[in-house]
Amino acid sequence: MSDAPPVLEMRGITKRFPTGTVANEGIDLELRKGEIHALLGENGAGKSTLMNILYGLVTPDAGEIRIDGQPVVIRDPADAIARGIGMVHQHFMLIPVLSVAENVVLGQEIVRAGQILDLGDAAARIGVLAKKLSFDIDPSNKIEQLSVGQQQRVEILKAIYRNARTLVLDEPTAVLTPQETREIFEVLRRLRAEGASIIFISHKLDEVLDIADRITVIRRGRVVGSRTPSNCTENELAELMVGRAVSLRVDRGHSQPGDVMVEVSGLRAKNDRGHDALQGVDLSVRAGEIVGIAGVAGNGQEELVEALIGLRRPTAGTIRLAGHDVTRASVETRRDRGIAFVPADRHRFGLVLTYPLDDNLALTRYAEKPFAGGFAGIVRNFRTIAENAVRLIKEFDVRAPGPKVPASSLSGGNQQKVVVAREFRHDLKLLVLDQPTRGLDVGSIEFIHKQVIARRDDGVAILLVSAELDEVLDLADRVLVMFRGQIVGVFPAEEAQREKVGLLMATGARA
């Protein structure tokens, strides 16, 4: 065994925030050359804070960082990059209107004499590097033209272009399809073989066991254990993360479907580029039933969800809710009629990050009783808003110091819990869930899945759209498969076999 020191050591790292939250307390972590080291923990356990300290975004209160055995002080991201550390954040740090090449070189531009930006040279270098990594990416393409999986590759490309020897990946597969995840894993294995060292943060236990050489588990700011994939199971890791036994698959029980609550007929709609995204979609969801939509991202799921909740105007077809035509109704009218929505992108559509939690938890009903009174609801009842927040924070186990902290101060998983807590109200007819557990830990997923089943059993019609095929298969009473804007398959739960559904997702055709 080599006597060389680890490429990275973090010793006794402690960080306390002014809100009173102890994010990290005496954490030790080491990374060896040519190793993929997984970092596991619940939402809010302190994983991202620890990595932000490593990347110079957060200053620790105590502790030491060593690189190749030498103590260092990392003051900012530029300092981290100069020391060979690259980080791919959970929410991509890319500028949509710029090209791949412009995003990759941003801050490290190549210039010719006279300080003229030489994008041609940069694009050529990036093209060579992309080919080496087996990335099918054109450096001239705009980021907004790329799929989520391709954007993930650009983030990795950007880090490698900056000569990163240590790569931190924060939830790198949270928005990827299974196929894209497999491709990214092949890239990570190639990088490892070439001597790169990788810290892999994830909530997906099966992926961690597949890709990691070692696993460190953090719970509530402390390291509670280390494992190797060969000597542990998903259940053991889940219990270590949460501190109790966790059901990795919820008991769906038996549904008791009632009357048709929502009926979609001949629905057509265009995407943002003006191309046909929905091509005559027919579907129905009954009260007390979960209908799951399976499909590779980009096959019309987003446009279907937006048409249902009123954010996208159909070009043809009808949407009826409890017998009422709501095809042209506003978002507000649909909410008044009993539609609630958990969006896929909590930052853009689910929260106002600068607002406190109590306002976010009343955001969609702030002008209604009991949160407001007086003429047109202009008098706000702050006491009721605060009491509602305290109740929901406790009921949905949102890890926050209190209802007055801004939503931006919470971890991504706890932000998702805030959205779910607000939308899972009790006066619902239709609940539309778009990636409801994206980025959540196993304990939170278990909790939300149980809440979904409870709402179904209360008689709510639920439409579930998820990139996680296992989530659809675990929860749905009926599974619909979308391919190129059409429903190409319908399966009762007991007939929805993974292979059959996966084939339809990929090709649109049965075997």
C-alpha positions, -999 to 999 in steps of 0.1 A, spaced: 0 0 0 13 35 -9 26 57 19 14 88 1 -10 110 21 -46 113 10 -52 139 -17 -77 156 6 -83 156 43 -109 176 63 -103 174 101 -126 186 128 -147 208 105 -173 227 125 -198 253 112 -225 270 132 -249 295 115 -263 327 132 -297 311 132 -284 285 158 -282 257 133 -251 235 137 -244 223 102 -211 205 108 -196 194 142 -161 179 142 -164 162 109 -134 142 96 -133 131 59 -105 119 37 -102 112 0 -76 91 -17 -62 93 -51 -83 74 -77 -112 70 -54 -149 76 -56 -160 84 -20 -198 87 -14 -212 111 11 -246 101 24 -270 118 48 -305 131 52 -317 165 39 -301 191 61 -275 167 75 -247 190 66 -233 174 34 -236 205 11 -223 228 39 -192 206 42 -186 207 5 -192 245 3 -165 248 30 -142 228 8 -150 249 -23 -145 282 -4 -181 293 -4 -185 290 34 -159 297 61 -156 271 89 -156 280 125 -130 253 133 -111 226 117 -84 221 91 -82 212 54 -51 194 40 -42 188 3 -15 162 -3 -7 163 34 -2 201 35 -25 224 55 -43 250 33 -68 278 37 -94 280 9 -108 315 9 -131 314 -22 -139 292 -52 -111 307 -73 -87 295 -46 -103 261 -46 -100 258 -84 -64 269 -83 -58 240 -58 -74 215 -83 -108 213 -67 -139 214 -90 -175 213 -79 -207 204 -98 -236 218 -78 -270 203 -75 -285 233 -93 -264 239 -124 -243 271 -125 -247 276 -163 -259 306 -183 -286 294 -207 -281 320 -234 -244 314 -237 -228 286 -257 -211 255 -242 -177 270 -249 -186 303 -234 -198 287 -202 -168 264 -199 -142 292 -203 -161 318 -183 -136 334 -159 -107 317 -177 -110 331 -212 -84 326 -238 -73 359 -254 -52 369 -283 -30 400 -286 -50 430 -278 -71 412 -252 -95 398 -279 -114 368 -268 -104 337 -288 -134 315 -287 -123 295 -316 -92 282 -298 -113 276 -266 -139 256 -286 -112 235 -302 -97 226 -268 -131 219 -254 -140 197 -284 -108 176 -278 -116 172 -241 -153 163 -248 -142 136 -272 -117 122 -246 -146 120 -221 -169 105 -248 -193 135 -245 -214 141 -276 -215 179 -272 -211 206 -297 -191 235 -281 -211 260 -302 -245 249 -289 -264 271 -265 -270 257 -230 -308 263 -234 -308 239 -264 -293 210 -243 -311 183 -223 -306 182 -186 -282 152 -190 -261 172 -215 -260 202 -191 -246 179 -164 -219 169 -188 -210 205 -195 -206 211 -157 -182 181 -155 -164 194 -186 -161 228 -171 -144 213 -139 -121 191 -159 -111 220 -182 -100 238 -151 -76 209 -143 -96 196 -113 -80 166 -97 -106 165 -70 -142 166 -83 -172 172 -60 -206 161 -74 -236 172 -54 -266 151 -63 -253 146 -99 -281 121 -109 -311 139 -93 -325 150 -127 -311 123 -150 -328 94 -166 -315 59 -158 -298 58 -192 -281 92 -186 -271 80 -151 -254 49 -165 -235 71 -190 -223 95 -163 -212 66 -142 -190 54 -171 -174 88 -172 -168 88 -135 -151 54 -137 -129 66 -166 -119 96 -145 -111 74 -115 -90 51 -137 -70 82 -148 -63 91 -112 -90 117 -104 -106 116 -70 -143 121 -66 -167 130 -38 -201 117 -48 -231 132 -28 -264 113 -34 -296 101 -17 -299 71 -41 -286 42 -22 -285 18 -51 -264 42 -71 -240 47 -42 -235 10 -38 -229 7 -75 -204 35 -80 -186 42 -47 -153 27 -33 -161 40 2 -191 55 19 -193 80 48 -226 87 64 -235 120 81 -264 125 104 -273 159 119 -239 173 113 -218 144 126 -202 114 110 -220 83 122 -203 57 102 -182 46 72 -188 15 50 -176 -1 19 -202 -13 -6 -192 -49 -3 -200 -50 34 -234 -32 36 -269 -31 22 -294 -4 12 -314 -10 44 -283 -7 66 -273 26 50 -308 39 52 -310 32 89 -276 47 95 -287 79 77 -320 83 94 -314 67 128 -342 43 125 -355 15 103 -368 28 70 -393 13 45 -376 17 12 -409 7 -5 -442 20 8 -471 -3 12 -495 10 -14 -525 -11 -2 -556 -13 -24 -572 17 -39 -610 23 -40 -615 44 -72 -646 65 -73 -660 87 -100 -638 102 -128 -624 134 -113 -603 147 -142 -608 138 -179 -585 149 -207 -597 144 -243 -577 150 -275 -553 174 -258 -528 191 -280 -502 217 -271 -470 232 -284 -437 235 -265 -418 267 -260 -402 264 -294 -436 262 -311 -433 225 -319 -461 200 -312 -455 185 -277 -489 169 -270 -505 151 -299 -540 141 -289 -536 129 -253 -565 111 -237 -564 102 -200 -586 101 -169 -580 100 -132 -606 88 -107 -611 100 -72 -591 78 -49 -567 67 -76 -530 74 -84 -522 75 -121 -485 75 -128 -469 89 -160 -437 71 -170 -415 83 -198 -381 97 -207 -379 134 -200 -389 156 -230 -417 134 -243 -445 159 -234 -448 153 -196 -439 190 -188 -464 203 -213 -491 180 -200 -486 191 -164 -486 228 -174 -518 224 -195 -536 207 -166 -528 234 -141 -533 263 -164 -498 274 -172 -499 264 -209 -528 270 -233 -538 239 -253 -542 242 -290 -570 216 -291 -588 192 -268 -606 196 -235 -599 193 -197 -628 186 -174 -625 186 -136 -654 170 -117 -676 175 -148 -667 212 -153 -648 224 -184 -616 241 -172 -597 240 -205 -595 278 -206 -597 285 -169 -570 305 -151 -546 290 -126 -565 307 -98 -598 293 -109 -584 258 -111 -570 262 -76 -604 274 -64 -619 243 -79 -595 220 -60 -563 215 -81 -530 216 -63 -496 213 -78 -461 203 -67 -437 215 -94 -405 198 -106 -385 230 -101 -391 242 -66 -368 273 -70 -386 287 -101 -422 276 -95 -425 264 -59 -410 290 -36 -401 326 -32 -366 320 -18 -362 354 -1 -396 351 17 -398 335 52 -413 300 56 -446 312 70 -453 333 39 -442 304 16 -465 280 34 -495 303 26 -483 315 -8 -510 301 -29 -539 311 -6 -526 343 10 -556 363 0 -582 337 12 -597 331 46 -583 323 72 -551 340 60 -567 372 50 -599 392 55 -615 425 48 -624 438 13 -608 416 -14 -587 399 12 -563 429 16 -560 425 54 -536 397 63 -540 376 94 -504 373 105 -511 352 135 -530 326 115 -502 325 89 -476 319 116 -497 292 134 -503 275 100 -465 275 94 -457 261 129 -482 233 124 -470 223 89 -433 225 98 -439 200 126 -463 178 106 -440 175 76 -407 174 96 -392 205 80 -357 209 95 -357 247 102 -350 269 132 -384 285 129 -411 299 106 -393 332 100 -362 320 84 -360 325 46 -367 295 24 -332 300 8 -316 291 41 -330 255 40 -314 225 23 -330 215 -11 -348 185 5 -363 207 32 -374 233 6 -392 205 -12 -410 195 21 -422 231 24 -438 229 -11 -454 195 -4 -467 207 30 -484 237 14 -499 217 -15 -511 186 3 -541 204 18 -573 186 27 -598 203 3 -585 188 -29 -600 172 -59 -569 167 -80 -532 167 -69 -506 170 -97 -472 158 -86 -442 165 -109 -410 149 -95 -423 152 -59 -393 135 -43 -364 148 -65 -333 153 -43 -349 139 -11 -333 114 13 -348 80 19 -366 90 51 -382 120 34 -392 99 4 -408 74 28 -427 101 45 -440 118 14 -450 85 -3 -471 77 28 -487 112 25 -495 106 -11 -512 73 -3 -531 90 26 -544 116 2 -555 89 -23 -573 71 5 -591 104 14 -605 103 -21 -582 127 -39 -574 120 -76 -536 121 -80 -515 124 -112 -479 115 -106 -451 124 -131 -417 111 -121 -384 105 -138 -379 77 -112 -395 47 -128 -394 28 -95 -414 56 -79 -441 53 -105 -442 15 -102 -443 17 -64 -471 43 -61 -494 42 -91 -526 22 -93 -524 27 -131 -493 34 -152 -494 54 -184 -464 56 -207 -457 88 -227 -437 88 -259 -433 117 -283 -464 135 -269 -487 105 -269 -499 79 -244 -485 47 -259 -493 23 -231 -517 18 -202 -510 -8 -174 -529 -17 -143 -504 -18 -114 -502 -56 -112 -493 -57 -150 -468 -28 -150 -436 -48 -153 -404 -28 -154 -391 -44 -186 -424 -38 -205 -427 -2 -193 -390 5 -200 -393 -8 -235 -422 15 -242 -404 45 -227 -374 39 -249 -391 30 -282 -428 37 -280 -434 1 -291 -442 -31 -273 -420 -62 -278 
